Amino acid sequence: MAKIISITEAKKNLLRLSRRNQELGESFLIVRDSEPVSVLIPFEEYESLLETLNILEEEPDIKKKLKSAEREIARGKFTTWEPSADLKKKRA
């Protein structure tokens, strides 16, 4: 859950907030006159959101595919992925 802070507080403490964001993964919702104006989130979370949006744009029927996959999993129709022996050797 993002901590809500005023834009004035964000301005005064940007370096500290940025460090907490980067090191602890904290998020901050920045407000002006009680209205949200910005969000400070970890960069990895931002990248993940962009990737999700890209998938949704490129795969318009993704919801149907996910529902279908969930039904198959519920019926026990799935396989788990195991790295191949060659891949395991490369890591060693």
VMD Tcl script that builds the backbone (N, CA, C; Angstrom):
set m [mol new atoms 276]
animate dup $m
set s [atomselect $m all]
$s set {name element resname resid chain x y z} {
  {N N MET 1 A 0.834 -1.176 0.000}
  {CA C MET 1 A 0.000 0.000 0.000}
  {C C MET 1 A 0.884 1.247 0.000}
  {N N ALA 2 A 0.590 2.162 -0.875}
  {CA C ALA 2 A 1.372 3.388 -0.980}
  {C C ALA 2 A 1.076 4.318 0.195}
  {N N LYS 3 A 2.118 4.952 0.683}
  {CA C LYS 3 A 1.963 5.966 1.720}
  {C C LYS 3 A 1.552 7.264 1.042}
  {N N ILE 4 A 0.573 7.945 1.575}
  {CA C ILE 4 A 0.088 9.207 1.012}
  {C C ILE 4 A 0.879 10.360 1.620}
  {N N ILE 5 A 1.443 11.195 0.735}
  {CA C ILE 5 A 2.202 12.358 1.198}
  {C C ILE 5 A 1.816 13.574 0.361}
  {N N SER 6 A 1.984 14.737 0.948}
  {CA C SER 6 A 1.681 15.973 0.219}
  {C C SER 6 A 2.795 16.260 -0.786}
  {N N ILE 7 A 2.462 17.036 -1.789}
  {CA C ILE 7 A 3.464 17.410 -2.786}
  {C C ILE 7 A 4.565 18.252 -2.145}
  {N N THR 8 A 4.227 19.039 -1.132}
  {CA C THR 8 A 5.222 19.840 -0.417}
  {C C THR 8 A 6.208 18.931 0.301}
  {N N GLU 9 A 5.694 17.891 0.980}
  {CA C GLU 9 A 6.564 16.943 1.669}
  {C C GLU 9 A 7.439 16.196 0.658}
  {N N ALA 10 A 6.862 15.811 -0.472}
  {CA C ALA 10 A 7.624 15.106 -1.511}
  {C C ALA 10 A 8.766 15.986 -2.022}
  {N N LYS 11 A 8.468 17.255 -2.227}
  {CA C LYS 11 A 9.488 18.189 -2.727}
  {C C LYS 11 A 10.636 18.326 -1.722}
  {N N LYS 12 A 10.304 18.444 -0.445}
  {CA C LYS 12 A 11.325 18.614 0.585}
  {C C LYS 12 A 12.171 17.359 0.776}
  {N N ASN 13 A 11.572 16.183 0.546}
  {CA C ASN 13 A 12.220 14.927 0.903}
  {C C ASN 13 A 12.436 13.984 -0.276}
  {N N LEU 14 A 12.570 14.522 -1.472}
  {CA C LEU 14 A 12.648 13.672 -2.657}
  {C C LEU 14 A 13.800 12.663 -2.582}
  {N N LEU 15 A 14.968 13.070 -2.155}
  {CA C LEU 15 A 16.101 12.156 -2.074}
  {C C LEU 15 A 15.813 11.026 -1.083}
  {N N ARG 16 A 15.302 11.361 0.079}
  {CA C ARG 16 A 14.980 10.349 1.106}
  {C C ARG 16 A 13.900 9.404 0.592}
  {N N LEU 17 A 12.861 9.954 -0.027}
  {CA C LEU 17 A 11.779 9.122 -0.564}
  {C C LEU 17 A 12.291 8.212 -1.675}
  {N N SER 18 A 13.165 8.747 -2.516}
  {CA C SER 18 A 13.734 7.959 -3.598}
  {C C SER 18 A 14.564 6.797 -3.051}
  {N N ARG 19 A 15.315 7.038 -2.010}
  {CA C ARG 19 A 16.114 5.968 -1.400}
  {C C ARG 19 A 15.215 4.896 -0.794}
  {N N ARG 20 A 14.181 5.333 -0.078}
  {CA C ARG 20 A 13.245 4.364 0.512}
  {C C ARG 20 A 12.544 3.571 -0.589}
  {N N ASN 21 A 12.224 4.259 -1.670}
  {CA C ASN 21 A 11.580 3.616 -2.814}
  {C C ASN 21 A 12.498 2.561 -3.408}
  {N N GLN 22 A 13.735 2.903 -3.611}
  {CA C GLN 22 A 14.701 2.001 -4.248}
  {C C GLN 22 A 15.131 0.880 -3.307}
  {N N GLU 23 A 15.475 1.202 -2.084}
  {CA C GLU 23 A 16.049 0.216 -1.171}
  {C C GLU 23 A 15.003 -0.653 -0.480}
  {N N LEU 24 A 13.851 -0.077 -0.165}
  {CA C LEU 24 A 12.836 -0.812 0.588}
  {C C LEU 24 A 11.612 -1.174 -0.239}
  {N N GLY 25 A 11.556 -0.655 -1.473}
  {CA C GLY 25 A 10.410 -0.949 -2.328}
  {C C GLY 25 A 9.140 -0.215 -1.939}
  {N N GLU 26 A 9.278 0.849 -1.168}
  {CA C GLU 26 A 8.099 1.609 -0.741}
  {C C GLU 26 A 7.548 2.449 -1.893}
  {N N SER 27 A 6.232 2.621 -1.886}
  {CA C SER 27 A 5.556 3.451 -2.883}
  {C C SER 27 A 4.901 4.633 -2.186}
  {N N PHE 28 A 4.781 5.737 -2.929}
  {CA C PHE 28 A 4.212 6.954 -2.355}
  {C C PHE 28 A 3.197 7.558 -3.324}
  {N N LEU 29 A 2.031 7.869 -2.806}
  {CA C LEU 29 A 0.999 8.582 -3.555}
  {C C LEU 29 A 1.121 10.048 -3.163}
  {N N ILE 30 A 1.393 10.891 -4.137}
  {CA C ILE 30 A 1.616 12.315 -3.876}
  {C C ILE 30 A 0.331 13.073 -4.187}
  {N N VAL 31 A -0.105 13.883 -3.214}
  {CA C VAL 31 A -1.369 14.615 -3.361}
  {C C VAL 31 A -1.161 16.115 -3.238}
  {N N ARG 32 A -2.030 16.857 -3.899}
  {CA C ARG 32 A -2.084 18.311 -3.772}
  {C C ARG 32 A -3.534 18.652 -3.467}
  {N N ASP 33 A -3.775 19.329 -2.378}
  {CA C ASP 33 A -5.135 19.666 -1.946}
  {C C ASP 33 A -6.007 18.408 -1.896}
  {N N SER 34 A -5.445 17.346 -1.336}
  {CA C SER 34 A -6.119 16.049 -1.155}
  {C C SER 34 A -6.449 15.320 -2.453}
  {N N GLU 35 A -5.930 15.803 -3.582}
  {CA C GLU 35 A -6.159 15.153 -4.880}
  {C C GLU 35 A -4.872 14.489 -5.353}
  {N N PRO 36 A -4.940 13.222 -5.771}
  {CA C PRO 36 A -3.745 12.550 -6.269}
  {C C PRO 36 A -3.183 13.255 -7.501}
  {N N VAL 37 A -1.857 13.459 -7.506}
  {CA C VAL 37 A -1.213 14.090 -8.667}
  {C C VAL 37 A -0.086 13.247 -9.247}
  {N N SER 38 A 0.478 12.343 -8.425}
  {CA C SER 38 A 1.606 11.550 -8.908}
  {C C SER 38 A 1.819 10.352 -7.998}
  {N N VAL 39 A 2.619 9.411 -8.509}
  {CA C VAL 39 A 2.961 8.228 -7.721}
  {C C VAL 39 A 4.451 7.958 -7.891}
  {N N LEU 40 A 5.113 7.639 -6.808}
  {CA C LEU 40 A 6.506 7.232 -6.832}
  {C C LEU 40 A 6.526 5.744 -6.507}
  {N N ILE 41 A 6.878 4.928 -7.510}
  {CA C ILE 41 A 6.911 3.476 -7.322}
  {C C ILE 41 A 8.283 2.944 -7.706}
  {N N PRO 42 A 8.649 1.756 -7.196}
  {CA C PRO 42 A 9.936 1.177 -7.590}
  {C C PRO 42 A 9.989 0.965 -9.107}
  {N N PHE 43 A 11.175 1.152 -9.687}
  {CA C PHE 43 A 11.327 1.054 -11.130}
  {C C PHE 43 A 10.911 -0.311 -11.658}
  {N N GLU 44 A 11.219 -1.375 -10.916}
  {CA C GLU 44 A 10.847 -2.726 -11.339}
  {C C GLU 44 A 9.333 -2.864 -11.458}
  {N N GLU 45 A 8.614 -2.242 -10.540}
  {CA C GLU 45 A 7.147 -2.277 -10.580}
  {C C GLU 45 A 6.632 -1.515 -11.807}
  {N N TYR 46 A 7.247 -0.391 -12.093}
  {CA C TYR 46 A 6.897 0.399 -13.273}
  {C C TYR 46 A 7.097 -0.426 -14.543}
  {N N GLU 47 A 8.273 -1.081 -14.645}
  {CA C GLU 47 A 8.541 -1.918 -15.812}
  {C C GLU 47 A 7.520 -3.045 -15.939}
  {N N SER 48 A 7.160 -3.638 -14.820}
  {CA C SER 48 A 6.176 -4.724 -14.821}
  {C C SER 48 A 4.816 -4.231 -15.308}
  {N N LEU 49 A 4.436 -3.049 -14.867}
  {CA C LEU 49 A 3.162 -2.475 -15.323}
  {C C LEU 49 A 3.173 -2.219 -16.826}
  {N N LEU 50 A 4.284 -1.683 -17.327}
  {CA C LEU 50 A 4.397 -1.441 -18.772}
  {C C LEU 50 A 4.326 -2.749 -19.555}
  {N N GLU 51 A 5.000 -3.768 -19.054}
  {CA C GLU 51 A 4.984 -5.065 -19.725}
  {C C GLU 51 A 3.567 -5.638 -19.754}
  {N N THR 52 A 2.859 -5.515 -18.650}
  {CA C THR 52 A 1.478 -5.998 -18.590}
  {C C THR 52 A 0.595 -5.248 -19.581}
  {N N LEU 53 A 0.759 -3.934 -19.644}
  {CA C LEU 53 A -0.026 -3.147 -20.597}
  {C C LEU 53 A 0.279 -3.549 -22.032}
  {N N ASN 54 A 1.556 -3.785 -22.339}
  {CA C ASN 54 A 1.936 -4.220 -23.685}
  {C C ASN 54 A 1.297 -5.555 -24.036}
  {N N ILE 55 A 1.304 -6.476 -23.101}
  {CA C ILE 55 A 0.681 -7.784 -23.342}
  {C C ILE 55 A -0.802 -7.612 -23.601}
  {N N LEU 56 A -1.455 -6.794 -22.816}
  {CA C LEU 56 A -2.898 -6.582 -22.993}
  {C C LEU 56 A -3.210 -5.937 -24.345}
  {N N GLU 57 A -2.323 -5.039 -24.792}
  {CA C GLU 57 A -2.522 -4.396 -26.093}
  {C C GLU 57 A -2.270 -5.365 -27.245}
  {N N GLU 58 A -1.239 -6.198 -27.107}
  {CA C GLU 58 A -0.862 -7.108 -28.187}
  {C C GLU 58 A -1.734 -8.358 -28.239}
  {N N GLU 59 A -2.329 -8.730 -27.131}
  {CA C GLU 59 A -3.154 -9.933 -27.046}
  {C C GLU 59 A -4.564 -9.541 -26.600}
  {N N PRO 60 A -5.391 -9.068 -27.528}
  {CA C PRO 60 A -6.716 -8.597 -27.130}
  {C C PRO 60 A -7.589 -9.682 -26.488}
  {N N ASP 61 A -7.339 -10.960 -26.806}
  {CA C ASP 61 A -8.144 -12.029 -26.225}
  {C C ASP 61 A -7.418 -12.725 -25.065}
  {N N ILE 62 A -6.503 -12.025 -24.412}
  {CA C ILE 62 A -5.710 -12.612 -23.330}
  {C C ILE 62 A -6.596 -13.086 -22.183}
  {N N LYS 63 A -7.675 -12.362 -21.892}
  {CA C LYS 63 A -8.557 -12.764 -20.793}
  {C C LYS 63 A -9.165 -14.135 -21.072}
  {N N LYS 64 A -9.591 -14.366 -22.306}
  {CA C LYS 64 A -10.151 -15.668 -22.677}
  {C C LYS 64 A -9.099 -16.755 -22.530}
  {N N LYS 65 A -7.876 -16.479 -22.971}
  {CA C LYS 65 A -6.794 -17.460 -22.871}
  {C C LYS 65 A -6.476 -17.784 -21.410}
  {N N LEU 66 A -6.458 -16.764 -20.572}
  {CA C LEU 66 A -6.172 -16.989 -19.158}
  {C C LEU 66 A -7.285 -17.805 -18.496}
  {N N LYS 67 A -8.533 -17.481 -18.799}
  {CA C LYS 67 A -9.674 -18.237 -18.245}
  {C C LYS 67 A -9.588 -19.694 -18.679}
  {N N SER 68 A -9.260 -19.911 -19.955}
  {CA C SER 68 A -9.130 -21.266 -20.480}
  {C C SER 68 A -8.012 -22.016 -19.752}
  {N N ALA 69 A -6.886 -21.353 -19.552}
  {CA C ALA 69 A -5.760 -21.972 -18.845}
  {C C ALA 69 A -6.139 -22.294 -17.402}
  {N N GLU 70 A -6.879 -21.406 -16.744}
  {CA C GLU 70 A -7.318 -21.655 -15.367}
  {C C GLU 70 A -8.227 -22.875 -15.294}
  {N N ARG 71 A -9.112 -23.036 -16.280}
  {CA C ARG 71 A -10.004 -24.200 -16.308}
  {C C ARG 71 A -9.194 -25.484 -16.493}
  {N N GLU 72 A -8.207 -25.433 -17.374}
  {CA C GLU 72 A -7.370 -26.610 -17.600}
  {C C GLU 72 A -6.584 -26.979 -16.355}
  {N N ILE 73 A -6.059 -25.987 -15.676}
  {CA C ILE 73 A -5.315 -26.239 -14.434}
  {C C ILE 73 A -6.235 -26.857 -13.396}
  {N N ALA 74 A -7.445 -26.322 -13.266}
  {CA C ALA 74 A -8.410 -26.858 -12.303}
  {C C ALA 74 A -8.739 -28.325 -12.607}
  {N N ARG 75 A -8.711 -28.703 -13.884}
  {CA C ARG 75 A -8.976 -30.094 -14.287}
  {C C ARG 75 A -7.725 -30.956 -14.218}
  {N N GLY 76 A -6.624 -30.353 -13.816}
  {CA C GLY 76 A -5.384 -31.112 -13.704}
  {C C GLY 76 A -4.645 -31.285 -15.010}
  {N N LYS 77 A -5.022 -30.524 -16.012}
  {CA C LYS 77 A -4.375 -30.627 -17.322}
  {C C LYS 77 A -3.292 -29.556 -17.442}
  {N N PHE 78 A -2.127 -29.873 -16.898}
  {CA C PHE 78 A -1.008 -28.953 -17.006}
  {C C PHE 78 A 0.283 -29.732 -16.836}
  {N N THR 79 A 1.364 -29.150 -17.241}
  {CA C THR 79 A 2.681 -29.728 -17.011}
  {C C THR 79 A 3.550 -28.674 -16.364}
  {N N THR 80 A 4.448 -29.112 -15.533}
  {CA C THR 80 A 5.379 -28.175 -14.914}
  {C C THR 80 A 6.646 -28.141 -15.749}
  {N N TRP 81 A 7.297 -27.014 -15.740}
  {CA C TRP 81 A 8.512 -26.846 -16.524}
  {C C TRP 81 A 9.715 -27.128 -15.645}
  {N N GLU 82 A 10.608 -27.933 -16.155}
  {CA C GLU 82 A 11.869 -28.213 -15.484}
  {C C GLU 82 A 12.987 -27.832 -16.439}
  {N N PRO 83 A 13.999 -27.115 -15.945}
  {CA C PRO 83 A 15.123 -26.779 -16.836}
  {C C PRO 83 A 15.757 -28.061 -17.369}
  {N N SER 84 A 16.160 -28.028 -18.602}
  {CA C SER 84 A 16.794 -29.193 -19.200}
  {C C SER 84 A 18.148 -29.450 -18.538}
  {N N ALA 85 A 18.649 -30.648 -18.696}
  {CA C ALA 85 A 19.944 -31.013 -18.117}
  {C C ALA 85 A 21.045 -30.105 -18.650}
  {N N ASP 86 A 20.971 -29.746 -19.941}
  {CA C ASP 86 A 21.983 -28.871 -20.528}
  {C C ASP 86 A 21.986 -27.508 -19.860}
  {N N LEU 87 A 20.791 -26.979 -19.584}
  {CA C LEU 87 A 20.689 -25.677 -18.933}
  {C C LEU 87 A 21.245 -25.750 -17.519}
  {N N LYS 88 A 20.962 -26.833 -16.819}
  {CA C LYS 88 A 21.483 -26.988 -15.449}
  {C C LYS 88 A 23.004 -27.035 -15.458}
  {N N LYS 89 A 23.597 -27.701 -16.456}
  {CA C LYS 89 A 25.056 -27.789 -16.548}
  {C C LYS 89 A 25.673 -26.418 -16.788}
  {N N LYS 90 A 25.016 -25.602 -17.630}
  {CA C LYS 90 A 25.539 -24.265 -17.939}
  {C C LYS 90 A 25.583 -23.401 -16.691}
  {N N ARG 91 A 24.590 -23.560 -15.813}
  {CA C ARG 91 A 24.526 -22.748 -14.591}
  {C C ARG 91 A 25.616 -23.140 -13.610}
  {N N ALA 92 A 26.008 -24.395 -13.613}
  {CA C ALA 92 A 26.988 -24.902 -12.642}
  {C C ALA 92 A 28.374 -24.366 -12.882}
}
mol reanalyze $m
mol bondsrecalc $m
mol representation Tube
mol addrep $m
